[in-house]
Amino acid sequence: MKAKSFEEELEHGKEILQKLMDPEITLEESVKLYEEGMQSIRKAQKMIEEAKLKVERIEAEFRQEPER
């Protein structure tokens, strides 16, 4: 199974939020969706952190290159 992109994780989180706002949803369904949503948020946060580290690494390399 292909990992979801950051944008797909955000979209999935929005879909879960819409489902949680349904007044007809049961408590059991709410808890299941909440857990699924938290997992999506965790994955998206990890992606952001990885991107931030990559940008910092690129910037550090750029600063170390001699000017031409």
C-alpha positions in Angstrom: 0.0 0.0 0.0 1.4 3.4 -1.1 2.0 5.9 1.7 -0.2 9.0 1.6 1.3 12.4 0.8 1.1 15.3 3.2 -1.8 16.7 1.2 -3.7 13.4 1.2 -3.2 13.1 5.0 -4.7 16.6 5.4 -7.6 15.8 3.1 -8.2 12.5 5.0 -8.3 14.5 8.3 -10.9 16.9 6.8 -13.0 13.9 5.8 -12.8 12.5 9.3 -13.8 15.8 10.8 -16.9 16.0 8.6 -17.9 12.5 9.7 -17.3 13.4 13.4 -19.7 16.4 13.0 -22.5 14.1 12.0 -25.0 14.2 15.0 -26.1 10.6 14.1 -22.7 9.1 14.6 -22.4 6.6 17.5 -19.9 6.9 20.3 -18.0 3.8 19.1 -17.7 5.3 15.6 -16.6 8.6 17.0 -13.8 7.0 19.0 -12.7 4.9 16.0 -12.7 8.0 13.7 -10.9 10.1 16.4 -8.1 7.5 16.6 -7.8 7.4 12.8 -7.7 11.2 12.6 -5.0 11.4 15.3 -2.9 8.9 13.3 -3.3 11.1 10.2 -2.2 14.1 12.1 0.8 12.3 13.5 1.8 11.2 10.0 1.4 14.8 8.7 3.4 16.2 11.5 6.2 13.8 10.9 6.3 14.8 7.2 6.5 18.4 8.2 9.4 17.7 10.6 11.2 15.7 7.9 10.8 18.5 5.4 12.0 21.1 7.9 15.1 19.0 8.6 15.8 18.6 4.9 15.5 22.4 4.3 17.9 23.0 7.2 20.4 20.5 5.8 20.2 22.2 2.4 20.7 25.6 3.9 23.7 24.4 5.9 25.3 22.9 2.8 24.6 26.1 0.9 26.3 28.2 3.6 29.4 25.9 3.5 29.9 26.2 -0.3 32.6 28.7 -1.3 31.3 31.7 -3.2 32.2 31.9 -6.9 
